[in-house]
Amino acid sequence: MNAAALRTALSSLGIGRGDEVIVPSYGPSAPADAARLAGAIPVFADIDPRTFCLDPSAVAAGITSRTAAVLPVNAFGHPAPMESIGSIAERHGLAVIEETPSTEDIGAVARRRAHARFLDSALTGVIVPYTAPGAHHLYHEYVVRVPGNGRPDRDAYAKALAVRGVRAKVSVAVPVHRMPAHRSGSVLPQTELVAADTLSLPVHSGLTQRELTHIASVCNRLGGLI
């Protein structure tokens, strides 16, 4: 996702100074960066804690007389709810700037999906990714939620995985609305919770079945809590 390209898209629609653009905080900073580059104000809306994408009801709640556009983001390969957001935008006369689809190798996507299906069925102790009905998840990342007390437990879990040879990473280290360039008083309870307890497990297309089994075995031996 390219902030410069998004900025160009906003500017081409005449969106700029004085306008508000609704963006997610959980994910890349590019949508908020683009709004600021265009002279507009990014307004952060909360996410659906299952898909990690913008929650349409939060989008609707964030609309004001100055709102000009919505910039949804596909979260880790799960598509944003464009139909619902598009309906809201149409009712309020807002522009919706969609993420440009990425060109990917069909075989690689199929392998990631197969890996995800295995992990979905094998993992216990963590909350596996959710796919909305009718959505086609590309699994750019396989993001689980670690039950417990947020960051302390999630971080301890990640360290314990690393010691056992599983390279997991924190999905979103800092929500965008907490970054210095975009710090705001936005109240985003689901974004805060998800940012504190999510972890990305390996799911890339080159994994072997032995590696996948090892990932599941290590996770299951640890359980959801450290």
VOBALO-925317 format. One record per atom (N, C-alpha, C): residue number from 1; residue in one letter; atom name; y, x, z. Coordinates in steps of 0.001 Angstrom, whole numbers. Each point is the difference from the previous one (the first is absolute). Layout:
NODE  resi  resn  name    north     east       up
NODE   NUM     a    CA        Y        X        Z
...
REM end
This chain:
NODE  resi  resn  name    north     east       up
NODE     1     m     N    -1185      851        0
NODE     1     m    CA     1185     -851        0
NODE     1     m     C     1240      891        0
NODE     2     n     N      882     -245     -966
NODE     2     n    CA     1136      873     -225
NODE     2     n     C     1301     -698      374
NODE     3     a     N      730      570      976
NODE     3     a    CA     1237     -625      456
NODE     3     a     C     1040      -71    -1106
NODE     4     a     N       77     1045     -838
NODE     4     a    CA      990       21    -1079
NODE     4     a     C     -260    -1125     -999
NODE     5     a     N    -1290     -208     -330
NODE     5     a    CA     -337    -1065     -948
NODE     5     a     C      306    -1373      590
NODE     6     l     N     -294     -164     1275
NODE     6     l    CA      295    -1280      653
NODE     6     l     C     1506     -235       74
NODE     7     r     N      740     1068      264
NODE     7     r    CA     1465     -102       46
NODE     7     r     C      535     -448    -1364
NODE     8     t     N     -561      579    -1065
NODE     8     t    CA      419     -378    -1347
NODE     8     t     C     -280    -1480     -250
NODE     9     a     N    -1170     -456      460
NODE     9     a    CA     -363    -1411     -181
NODE     9     a     C      972     -907      745
NODE    10     l     N      368      380     1224
NODE    10     l    CA      966     -796      764
NODE    10     l     C     1358      -20     -691
NODE    11     s     N      465     1175     -402
NODE    11     s    CA     1319       90     -626
NODE    11     s     C       61     -775    -1311
NODE    12     s     N    -1111       13     -747
NODE    12     s    CA      -26     -722    -1280
NODE    12     s     C      137    -1506      189
NODE    13     l     N     -331     -458     1213
NODE    13     l    CA      127    -1423      323
NODE    13     l     C     1339     -314      652
NODE    14     g     N      851     1021       79
NODE    14     g    CA     1316     -204      604
NODE    14     g     C      -27      -39     1511
NODE    15     i     N    -1075      518      586
NODE    15     i    CA     -136      -15     1462
NODE    15     i     C      566     1299      557
NODE    16     g     N      927     -137      935
NODE    16     g    CA      642     1194      537
NODE    16     g     C      751     -287     1275
NODE    17     r     N     1205      519      110
NODE    17     r    CA      766      -59     1242
NODE    17     r     C      169    -1439      489
NODE    18     g     N     -303     -173     1279
NODE    18     g    CA      141    -1317      614
NODE    18     g     C    -1256     -848      -70
NODE    19     d     N     -945      383     -849
NODE    19     d    CA    -1244     -758     -134
NODE    19     d     C    -1041      494     1008
NODE    20     e     N     -946     -859      299
NODE    20     e    CA    -1126      355      863
NODE    20     e     C    -1289      -58     -812
NODE    21     v     N     -890      927      287
NODE    21     v    CA    -1288       62     -689
NODE    21     v     C    -1100       34     1067
NODE    22     i     N     -909     -945      -52
NODE    22     i    CA    -1077      -69      992
NODE    22     i     C    -1119      957     -385
NODE    23     v     N     -376      855      941
NODE    23     v    CA    -1001     1037     -242
NODE    23     v     C     -937       84     1204
NODE    24     p     N    -1195      594     -182
NODE    24     p    CA     -871      247     1148
NODE    24     p     C      397     1285      709
NODE    25     s     N     -354       82     1273
NODE    25     s    CA      206     1228      759
NODE    25     s     C    -1289      790      111
NODE    26     y     N    -1129     -697      -96
NODE    26     y    CA    -1299      667       93
NODE    26     y     C     -408      465    -1397
NODE    27     g     N      117     1296     -254
NODE    27     g    CA     -338      539    -1309
NODE    27     g     C     1033     1022     -438
NODE    28     p     N      119      227    -1298
NODE    28     p    CA      927     1006     -509
NODE    28     p     C     1456     -423      203
NODE    29     s     N      880      990       73
NODE    29     s    CA     1421     -287      195
NODE    29     s     C      715     -310    -1315
NODE    30     a     N     -691      155    -1135
NODE    30     a    CA      656     -146    -1303
NODE    30     a     C      751    -1318     -180
NODE    31     p     N     -556    -1156      378
NODE    31     p    CA      771    -1233     -186
NODE    31     p     C     1315       -6      778
NODE    32     a     N      -37      442     1265
NODE    32     a    CA     1235       60      793
NODE    32     a     C      952     1051     -558
NODE    33     d     N     -550     1143     -420
NODE    33     d    CA      832     1048     -612
NODE    33     d     C      702     -540    -1241
NODE    34     a     N     -761     -729     -813
NODE    34     a    CA      558     -530    -1246
NODE    34     a     C     1141     -967      274
NODE    35     a     N     -179     -857      996
NODE    35     a    CA     1054     -954      346
NODE    35     a     C     1279      737      385
NODE    36     r     N     -135     1023      822
NODE    36     r    CA     1183      758      424
NODE    36     r     C      633      759    -1169
NODE    37     l     N     -848      575     -861
NODE    37     l    CA      529      717    -1165
NODE    37     l     C      799     -933     -910
NODE    38     a     N     -411    -1268      -59
NODE    38     a    CA      709     -987     -819
NODE    38     a     C     1250     -531      695
NODE    39     g     N      174      376     1275
NODE    39     g    CA     1160     -477      746
NODE    39     g     C     -276    -1248      807
NODE    40     a     N    -1251     -487      -73
NODE    40     a    CA     -372    -1212      730
NODE    40     a     C     -507      349     1400
NODE    41     i     N     -334    -1020      768
NODE    41     i    CA     -477      172     1371
NODE    41     i     C    -1471     -401       64
NODE    42     p     N     -889      910      401
NODE    42     p    CA    -1394     -390      163
NODE    42     p     C     -175     -847     1261
NODE    43     v     N     -679    -1104     -142
NODE    43     v    CA     -311     -876     1131
NODE    43     v     C    -1513        9      164
NODE    44     f     N     -457      436     1150
NODE    44     f    CA    -1433      182      212
NODE    44     f     C     -660    -1297      474
NODE    45     a     N    -1094     -353     -671
NODE    45     a    CA     -778    -1176      385
NODE    45     a     C    -1362      453      493
NODE    46     d     N     -605     -812      848
NODE    46     d    CA    -1275      368      608
NODE    46     d     C    -1151     -199     -979
NODE    47     i     N    -1163      504      390
NODE    47     i    CA    -1180      -30     -864
NODE    47     i     C    -1063     -957      523
NODE    48     d     N     -929     -325     -872
NODE    48     d    CA    -1230     -679      388
NODE    48     d     C     -903     1083      604
NODE    49     p     N     -418     -130     1254
NODE    49     p    CA     -769     1074      631
NODE    49     p     C    -1400      180     -569
NODE    50     r     N     -423     -911     -879
NODE    50     r    CA    -1319      147     -621
NODE    50     r     C       92      807    -1294
NODE    51     t     N      966     -329     -843
NODE    51     t    CA      107      674    -1300
NODE    51     t     C      963     1180       34
NODE    52     f     N      888       55      995
NODE    52     f    CA     1048     1018      147
NODE    52     f     C     1116     -166    -1033
NODE    53     c     N      -28    -1080     -767
NODE    53     c    CA     1056     -290     -973
NODE    53     c     C     1053     -904      635
NODE    54     l     N     1159     -118     -660
NODE    54     l    CA     1039     -903      482
NODE    54     l     C     -568    -1392      261
NODE    55     d     N      383     -571     1129
NODE    55     d    CA     -394    -1363      352
NODE    55     d     C     1010     -949     -645
NODE    56     p     N     -450     -902     -881
NODE    56     p    CA      956     -910     -653
NODE    56     p     C      865     -781      982
NODE    57     s     N     -568     -393     1143
NODE    57     s    CA      800     -751      970
NODE    57     s     C     1097      870      592
NODE    58     a     N     -269     1294      158
NODE    58     a    CA     1024      924      495
NODE    58     a     C     1074      225    -1056
NODE    59     v     N     -411       33    -1257
NODE    59     v    CA      966      109    -1093
NODE    59     v     C      947    -1198       24
NODE    60     a     N     -579    -1196      108
NODE    60     a    CA      812    -1222       16
NODE    60     a     C      976        5     1175
NODE    61     a     N     -473      485     1160
NODE    61     a    CA      846       19     1196
NODE    61     a     C     1137     1005     -118
NODE    62     g     N     -164     1011     -858
NODE    62     g    CA     1016     1044     -131
NODE    62     g     C     1077     -285    -1030
NODE    63     i     N     -109    -1114     -698
NODE    63     i    CA      959     -320    -1054
NODE    63     i     C     1319     -499      591
NODE    64     t     N     1082      570     -504
NODE    64     t    CA     1348     -438      380
NODE    64     t     C      786     -299    -1277
NODE    65     s     N     1255     -341      184
NODE    65     s    CA      849     -292    -1175
NODE    65     s     C      253     1247     -839
NODE    66     r     N     -272     1183      570
NODE    66     r    CA      243     1253     -723
NODE    66     r     C    -1265      574     -631
NODE    67     t     N    -1137     -621      253
NODE    67     t    CA    -1250      527     -546
NODE    67     t     C      -16     -144    -1515
NODE    68     a     N     -350     1112     -678
NODE    68     a    CA      -10       -9    -1465
NODE    68     a     C    -1378      262     -580
NODE    69     a     N     -861      689      751
NODE    69     a    CA    -1288      385     -578
NODE    69     a     C    -1033      273     1096
NODE    70     v     N    -1247       22     -448
NODE    70     v    CA    -1128      370      858
NODE    70     v     C     -760     1109     -723
NODE    71     l     N     -383     1039      768
NODE    71     l    CA     -778     1109     -563
NODE    71     l     C    -1347       84      730
NODE    72     p     N     -996     -740     -449
NODE    72     p    CA    -1305       75      654
NODE    72     p     C     -718     1307     -360
NODE    73     v     N     -974      368      825
NODE    73     v    CA     -769     1219     -230
NODE    73     v     C    -1483     -305      168
NODE    74     n     N     -800      549     -905
NODE    74     n    CA    -1452      -90      163
NODE    74     n     C     -417      996     1079
NODE    75     a     N     -713     -459     1010
NODE    75     a    CA     -310      841     1157
NODE    75     a     C    -1372      655     -140
NODE    76     f     N        2     1299     -277
NODE    76     f    CA    -1231      796      -80
NODE    76     f     C     -970     -514    -1063
NODE    77     g     N      530     -718     -977
NODE    77     g    CA     -850     -549    -1051
NODE    77     g     C     -212    -1490      110
NODE    78     h     N      440     -616     1109
NODE    78     h    CA      -81    -1456      111
NODE    78     h     C     1265     -594     -602
NODE    79     p     N     -130     -899     -976
NODE    79     p    CA     1193     -539     -665
NODE    79     p     C      847     -860      921
NODE    80     a     N     1297      108     -160
NODE    80     a    CA      926     -849      746
NODE    80     a     C     -186    -1452     -448
NODE    81     p     N      323     -969      854
NODE    81     p    CA     -178    -1423     -337
NODE    81     p     C     1106     -487     -935
NODE    82     m     N      -81      429    -1247
NODE    82     m    CA     1096     -239     -929
NODE    82     m     C      227    -1485     -288
NODE    83     e     N    -1060     -784      -32
NODE    83     e    CA      178    -1424     -303
NODE    83     e     C      835     -682     1081
NODE    84     s     N     -337      254     1263
NODE    84     s    CA      740     -622     1104
NODE    84     s     C     1426      516       68
NODE    85     i     N      158     1311     -135
NODE    85     i    CA     1344      578       48
NODE    85     i     C      825     -467    -1192
NODE    86     g     N     -660      -92    -1170
NODE    86     g    CA      702     -471    -1185
NODE    86     g     C      498    -1430      151
NODE    87     s     N     -787     -845      637
NODE    87     s    CA      412    -1394      220
NODE    87     s     C     1213      -72      913
NODE    88     i     N      -33      810     1059
NODE    88     i    CA     1138       42      928
NODE    88     i     C     1244      499     -731
NODE    89     a     N     -166     1068     -762
NODE    89     a    CA     1124      576     -727
NODE    89     a     C      592    -1002     -994
NODE    90     e     N     -855     -730     -672
NODE    90     e    CA      474     -974     -990
NODE    90     e     C      827    -1098      668
NODE    91     r     N     -456     -444     1168
NODE    91     r    CA      731    -1052      710
NODE    91     r     C     1388      461      422
NODE    92     h     N      136     1285      256
NODE    92     h    CA     1281      520      500
NODE    92     h     C      788      778    -1062
NODE    93     g     N     -513       35    -1209
NODE    93     g    CA      701      692    -1075
NODE    93     g     C       45     1507      169
NODE    94     l     N    -1075      568      488
NODE    94     l    CA      -59     1442      248
NODE    94     l     C     -801      716    -1083
NODE    95     a     N      337     1248     -225
NODE    95     a    CA     -804      834     -891
NODE    95     a     C    -1184      570      782
NODE    96     v     N    -1119      178     -693
NODE    96     v    CA    -1163      668      588
NODE    96     v     C     -327     1190     -885
NODE    97     i     N       24     1173      587
NODE    97     i    CA     -299     1216     -761
NODE    97     i     C    -1391      458      380
NODE    98     e     N     -917     -115     -946
NODE    98     e    CA    -1399      325      260
NODE    98     e     C     -266     1492     -163
NODE    99     e     N     -982      451      755
NODE    99     e    CA     -445     1380     -122
NODE    99     e     C     -681      197    -1353
NODE   100     t     N      310     1077     -679
NODE   100     t    CA     -608      284    -1300
NODE   100     t     C    -1488      290      184
NODE   101     p     N     -866     -716     -714
NODE   101     p    CA    -1437      245      153
NODE   101     p     C     -365     1429     -388
NODE   102     s     N     -872      601      774
NODE   102     s    CA     -438     1364     -309
NODE   102     s     C    -1186      -39     -944
NODE   103     t     N      -67      986     -880
NODE   103     t    CA    -1124      111     -919
NODE   103     t     C    -1073      863      655
NODE   104     e     N    -1147     -591      238
NODE   104     e    CA    -1045      726      720
NODE   104     e     C    -1310      -52     -768
NODE   105     d     N     -828      998      262
NODE   105     d    CA    -1325       44     -581
NODE   105     d     C     -846    -1126      590
NODE   106     i     N     -542     -837     -866
NODE   106     i    CA     -775    -1161      462
NODE   106     i     C    -1193      431      844
NODE   107     g     N     -633     1080     -404
NODE   107     g    CA    -1156      481      743
NODE   107     g     C      361      451     1398
NODE   108     a     N     1144      680      141
NODE   108     a    CA      442      466     1315
NODE   108     a     C      297    -1178      919
NODE   109     v     N      647    -1027     -548
NODE   109     v    CA      291    -1194      796
NODE   109     v     C    -1301     -668      433
NODE   110     a     N     -943     -108     -918
NODE   110     a    CA    -1283     -632      320
NODE   110     a     C     -733      768     1102
NODE   111     r     N       62     1329      -52
NODE   111     r    CA     -665      795     1035
NODE   111     r     C      674     -179     1356
NODE   112     r     N     1349      -53        1
NODE   112     r    CA      704     -219     1267
NODE   112     r     C     -359    -1356      583
NODE   113     r     N      -77     -994     -855
NODE   113     r    CA     -369    -1337      490
NODE   113     r     C    -1417       -8      558
NODE   114     a     N     -891      709     -658
NODE   114     a    CA    -1376       79      498
NODE   114     a     C      -42      712     1353
NODE   115     h     N      782     1084      124
NODE   115     h    CA       72      706     1277
NODE   115     h     C      550     -921     1087
NODE   116     a     N     1025     -770     -356
NODE   116     a    CA      612     -914      965
NODE   116     a     C     -998    -1066      440
NODE   117     r     N     -792     -521     -937
NODE   117     r    CA     -993    -1013      361
NODE   117     r     C    -1018      566      983
NODE   118     f     N     -408     1248     -233
NODE   118     f    CA     -950      625      925
NODE   118     f     C      620      125     1389
NODE   119     l     N     1228      529       67
NODE   119     l    CA      648      177     1298
NODE   119     l     C      245    -1347      679
NODE   120     d     N      373    -1006     -781
NODE   120     d    CA      200    -1341      571
NODE   120     d     C    -1246     -463      753
NODE   121     s     N    -1155      248     -601
NODE   121     s    CA    -1253     -493      584
NODE   121     s     C     -541      923     1089
NODE   122     a     N      392     1280      -33
NODE   122     a    CA     -595      974      916
NODE   122     a     C      818      252     1257
NODE   123     l     N     1303     -171      -72
NODE   123     l    CA      856      369     1129
NODE   123     l     C      -12    -1038     1109
NODE   124     t     N      -36      498     1217
NODE   124     t    CA      172     -848     1180
NODE   124     t     C     1046      668      888
NODE   125     g     N      663     -769      822
NODE   125     g    CA      961      575      936
NODE   125     g     C     1405      127     -529
NODE   126     v     N      192     -144    -1313
NODE   126     v    CA     1342      -17     -586
NODE   126     v     C      123    -1252     -867
NODE   127     i     N     1231     -394     -275
NODE   127     i    CA      250    -1162     -858
NODE   127     i     C      132      480    -1432
NODE   128     v     N     -944     -401     -849
NODE   128     v    CA      -21      497    -1378
NODE   128     v     C     1057     -735     -834
NODE   129     p     N      362      549    -1169
NODE   129     p    CA     1040     -623     -831
NODE   129     p     C     -357    -1424     -417
NODE   130     y     N     1043     -802     -124
NODE   130     y    CA     -133    -1392     -432
NODE   130     y     C      468     -118    -1441
NODE   131     t     N     -686     -825     -763
NODE   131     t    CA      448     -294    -1368
NODE   131     t     C      230    -1497     -115
NODE   132     a     N     1206     -394     -372
NODE   132     a    CA      330    -1412     -135
NODE   132     a     C     -834     -629    -1115
NODE   133     p     N     -338    -1284      128
NODE   133     p    CA     -779     -683    -1041
NODE   133     p     C      665      142    -1375
NODE   134     g     N     -787      417     -981
NODE   134     g    CA      505      145    -1359
NODE   134     g     C      696     1313     -285
NODE   135     a     N      230      812     1035
NODE   135     a    CA      687     1284     -199
NODE   135     a     C    -1001     1078     -392
NODE   136     h     N      464      973     -768
NODE   136     h    CA     -842     1113     -430
NODE   136     h     C      538     1285      633
NODE   137     h     N     -638      392     1076
NODE   137     h    CA      425     1178      750
NODE   137     h     C     -438     1263     -746
NODE   138     l     N      931      931     -192
NODE   138     l    CA     -308     1248     -703
NODE   138     l     C     -400     1126      949
NODE   139     y     N      188     -203     1288
NODE   139     y    CA     -384      981     1025
NODE   139     y     C      534     1398     -297
NODE   140     h     N     1308       73     -193
NODE   140     h    CA      631     1316      -57
NODE   140     h     C     -204      708     1345
NODE   141     e     N      -43     -807     1054
NODE   141     e    CA     -377      493     1318
NODE   141     e     C     -858    -1071      672
NODE   142     y     N     -880      460      895
NODE   142     y    CA     -845     -926      760
NODE   142     y     C      546        6     1427
NODE   143     v     N      822    -1008      290
NODE   143     v    CA      761       -1     1249
NODE   143     v     C     -640     -943     1018
NODE   144     v     N     -425      577     1113
NODE   144     v    CA     -603     -777     1085
NODE   144     v     C      992      -85     1160
NODE   145     r     N     -252     -960      886
NODE   145     r    CA      771      -99     1228
NODE   145     r     C     -895      374     1175
NODE   146     v     N      518      847      867
NODE   146     v    CA     -766      491     1145
NODE   146     v     C      379     -825     1226
NODE   147     p     N     -922     -788      537
NODE   147     p    CA      324     -814     1184
NODE   147     p     C      401      884     1171
NODE   148     g     N      845     -527      847
NODE   148     g    CA      404      757     1171
NODE   148     g     C     1469     -137      295
NODE   149     n     N      595     1089      449
NODE   149     n    CA     1397      -12      434
NODE   149     n     C      923      688     -994
NODE   150     g     N     -224     -257    -1271
NODE   150     g    CA      912      518    -1011
NODE   150     g     C     -131     1489     -231
NODE   151     r     N     1148      673     -126
NODE   151     r    CA       13     1400     -407
NODE   151     r     C     -862      927      857
NODE   152     p     N       28      -91     1325
NODE   152     p    CA     -821      958      769
NODE   152     p     C    -1479      -76     -368
NODE   153     d     N     -527    -1215     -108
NODE   153     d    CA    -1413     -157     -338
NODE   153     d     C     -273      340    -1459
NODE   154     r     N      908     -428     -891
NODE   154     r    CA     -178      294    -1420
NODE   154     r     C       27     1509     -240
NODE   155     d     N      952      690      609
NODE   155     d    CA      118     1446     -196
NODE   155     d     C    -1191      739      598
NODE   156     a     N     -476     -451     1169
NODE   156     a    CA    -1172      620      612
NODE   156     a     C    -1237     -216     -870
NODE   157     y     N      -91    -1169     -597
NODE   157     y    CA    -1120     -320     -885
NODE   157     y     C       19      912    -1224
NODE   158     a     N     1184      195     -580
NODE   158     a    CA      131      868    -1172
NODE   158     a     C     -399     1435      337
NODE   159     k     N      410      488     1166
NODE   159     k    CA     -360     1364      418
NODE   159     k     C    -1500      131      206
NODE   160     a     N     -603    -1024      601
NODE   160     a    CA    -1444       33      227
NODE   160     a     C     -767      -20    -1326
NODE   161     l     N      499     -739     -972
NODE   161     l    CA     -618       -9    -1331
NODE   161     l     C       95     1386     -634
NODE   162     a     N     1174      624      111
NODE   162     a    CA      204     1311     -614
NODE   162     a     C     -955     1038      577
NODE   163     v     N     -199      -41     1310
NODE   163     v    CA     -921      936      644
NODE   163     v     C    -1412     -158     -561
NODE   164     r     N     -327    -1207     -426
NODE   164     r    CA    -1336     -309     -513
NODE   164     r     C      -55       28    -1522
NODE   165     g     N     1024      563     -625
NODE   165     g    CA      -39      225    -1438
NODE   165     g     C      461    -1142     -873
NODE   166     v     N      666     -999      579
NODE   166     v    CA      522    -1123     -794
NODE   166     v     C     1516      107      -47
NODE   167     r     N      540      196    -1189
NODE   167     r    CA     1442      156     -161
NODE   167     r     C      671    -1348     -207
NODE   168     a     N      509     -537     1075
NODE   168     a    CA      764    -1240      -72
NODE   168     a     C     1475      346      119
NODE   169     k     N      855     -896     -446
NODE   169     k    CA     1445      261      118
NODE   169     k     C      716    -1264      424
NODE   170     v     N     1130      195      657
NODE   170     v    CA      828    -1127      402
NODE   170     v     C      613     -600    -1257
NODE   171     s     N     -172    -1277     -179
NODE   171     s    CA      403     -664    -1236
NODE   171     s     C     1507       21     -210
NODE   172     v     N      753     -426     1007
NODE   172     v    CA     1464       16      -45
NODE   172     v     C      464      560     1336
NODE   173     a     N      478     1234      -19
NODE   173     a    CA      374      656     1262
NODE   173     a     C     1201     -678      658
NODE   174     v     N     1004     -359     -817
NODE   174     v    CA     1219     -629      532
NODE   174     v     C      399    -1138     -933
NODE   175     p     N      111    -1227      508
NODE   175     p    CA      497    -1083     -852
NODE   175     p     C     1403      325     -503
NODE   176     v     N      311     -462    -1178
NODE   176     v    CA     1268      378     -642
NODE   176     v     C     1215     -414      833
NODE   177     h     N      -75    -1142      676
NODE   177     h    CA     1170     -456      760
NODE   177     h     C      280      858     1222
NODE   178     r     N     -908      944      293
NODE   178     r    CA      233      935     1105
NODE   178     r     C      397     1394     -493
NODE   179     m     N       21      202    -1299
NODE   179     m    CA      427     1287     -543
NODE   179     m     C     1513      142      134
NODE   180     p     N      491     1224      228
NODE   180     p    CA     1450      188      190
NODE   180     p     C      860     -604    -1110
NODE   181     a     N     -456      109    -1243
NODE   181     a    CA      814     -493    -1121
NODE   181     a     C       65    -1520      -61
NODE   182     h     N     -939     -667      665
NODE   182     h    CA      -79    -1464     -107
NODE   182     h     C      -89     -687     1357
NODE   183     r     N      270      732     1064
NODE   183     r    CA     -193     -562     1340
NODE   183     r     C      791    -1285      148
NODE   184     s     N     -693    -1011      506
NODE   184     s    CA      645    -1304      163
NODE   184     s     C     -577     -674     1236
NODE   185     g     N      605    -1107      352
NODE   185     g    CA     -491     -762     1150
NODE   185     g     C    -1004    -1055     -388
NODE   186     s     N     -633      180    -1149
NODE   186     s    CA     -972     -989     -476
NODE   186     s     C    -1112     -196     1022
NODE   187     v     N     -386    -1253      210
NODE   187     v    CA    -1111     -334      897
NODE   187     v     C    -1203     -324     -876
NODE   188     l     N     -953      921      -25
NODE   188     l    CA    -1160     -113     -888
NODE   188     l     C    -1269      236      817
NODE   189     p     N     -428     -985      764
NODE   189     p    CA    -1123      215      920
NODE   189     p     C    -1299      399     -679
NODE   190     q     N     -311     -618    -1133
NODE   190     q    CA    -1259      337     -666
NODE   190     q     C       60     1397     -610
NODE   191     t     N     1137      351     -560
NODE   191     t    CA      169     1353     -544
NODE   191     t     C     -207     1039     1097
NODE   192     e     N      588     -226     1166
NODE   192     e    CA     -123      947     1108
NODE   192     e     C    -1452      132      448
NODE   193     l     N     -692    -1123      139
NODE   193     l    CA    -1388       30      452
NODE   193     l     C     -898      724    -1005
NODE   194     v     N      167     -343    -1263
NODE   194     v    CA     -846      587    -1041
NODE   194     v     C      270     1493     -151
NODE   195     a     N     1267      391       65
NODE   195     a    CA      330     1420     -115
NODE   195     a     C     -592      804     1152
NODE   196     a     N     -191     -641     1143
NODE   196     a    CA     -500      699     1187
NODE   196     a     C    -1514      123       40
NODE   197     d     N     -716     -868     -715
NODE   197     d    CA    -1467       39      175
NODE   197     d     C     -797      184    -1291
NODE   198     t     N      672      265    -1120
NODE   198     t    CA     -735      170    -1255
NODE   198     t     C     -337     1455     -281
NODE   199     l     N    -1109      159     -721
NODE   199     l    CA     -498     1321     -353
NODE   199     l     C     -696     -111    -1348
NODE   200     s     N      246      962     -859
NODE   200     s    CA     -603       -2    -1333
NODE   200     s     C    -1242      886      -10
NODE   201     l     N    -1148     -594     -306
NODE   201     l    CA    -1250      742     -101
NODE   201     l     C     -247      409    -1459
NODE   202     p     N     -740     1079     -216
NODE   202     p    CA     -282      434    -1380
NODE   202     p     C     -722    -1084     -801
NODE   203     v     N      463     -222    -1228
NODE   203     v    CA     -655     -975     -878
NODE   203     v     C      107      429    -1460
NODE   204     h     N      454     1241     -252
NODE   204     h    CA      247      427    -1374
NODE   204     h     C    -1288      -35     -821
NODE   205     s     N      167      -61    -1304
NODE   205     s    CA    -1127     -253     -899
NODE   205     s     C    -1036     1115       -8
NODE   206     g     N      374     1204      473
NODE   206     g    CA     -938     1114      -34
NODE   206     g     C     -939       79     1182
NODE   207     l     N      117     -909      954
NODE   207     l    CA     -877       38     1169
NODE   207     l     C    -1456     -257     -385
NODE   208     t     N     -898      677      686
NODE   208     t    CA    -1426     -247     -193
NODE   208     t     C     -473    -1023     1026
NODE   209     q     N    -1180     -560     -249
NODE   209     q    CA     -553     -956      959
NODE   209     q     C     -255      677     1348
NODE   210     r     N     -397     1246      -35
NODE   210     r    CA     -223      725     1251
NODE   210     r     C     1303      123      793
NODE   211     e     N     1095      280     -688
NODE   211     e    CA     1293      111      675
NODE   211     e     C      454    -1343      567
NODE   212     l     N     -210    -1061     -764
NODE   212     l    CA      360    -1331      481
NODE   212     l     C     -808     -379     1240
NODE   213     t     N    -1285      310      -41
NODE   213     t    CA     -865     -301     1142
NODE   213     t     C      442      789     1228
NODE   214     h     N      417     1242     -224
NODE   214     h    CA      491      832     1108
NODE   214     h     C     1265     -603      600
NODE   215     i     N      922     -453     -856
NODE   215     i    CA     1236     -621      478
NODE   215     i     C     -331    -1204      886
NODE   216     a     N     -861     -871     -502
NODE   216     a    CA     -352    -1199      758
NODE   216     a     C     -703      356     1301
NODE   217     s     N     -907      969      -64
NODE   217     s    CA     -762      396     1188
NODE   217     s     C      921      557     1082
NODE   218     v     N      921      881     -393
NODE   218     v    CA      930      587      971
NODE   218     v     C      889    -1077      609
NODE   219     c     N      562     -861     -842
NODE   219     c    CA      864    -1073      500
NODE   219     c     C     -754     -899      976
NODE   220     n     N    -1222     -343     -333
NODE   220     n    CA     -768     -916      827
NODE   220     n     C     -426      632     1316
NODE   221     r     N     -251     1301      -23
NODE   221     r    CA     -359      673     1259
NODE   221     r     C     1196       55      939
NODE   222     l     N     1185      145     -562
NODE   222     l    CA     1200       48      833
NODE   222     l     C      356    -1374      543
NODE   223     g     N     -307    -1039     -776
NODE   223     g    CA      451    -1319      373
NODE   223     g     C     1469     -161     -330
NODE   224     g     N      599    -1082      430
NODE   224     g    CA     1401     -258     -319
NODE   224     g     C      973      664      948
NODE   225     l     N     -491      431     1156
NODE   225     l    CA      899      578      995
NODE   225     l     C     -440     1403      387
NODE   226     i     N      945      835      343
NODE   226     i    CA     -281     1355      470
NODE   226     i     C      240       24     1512
REM end
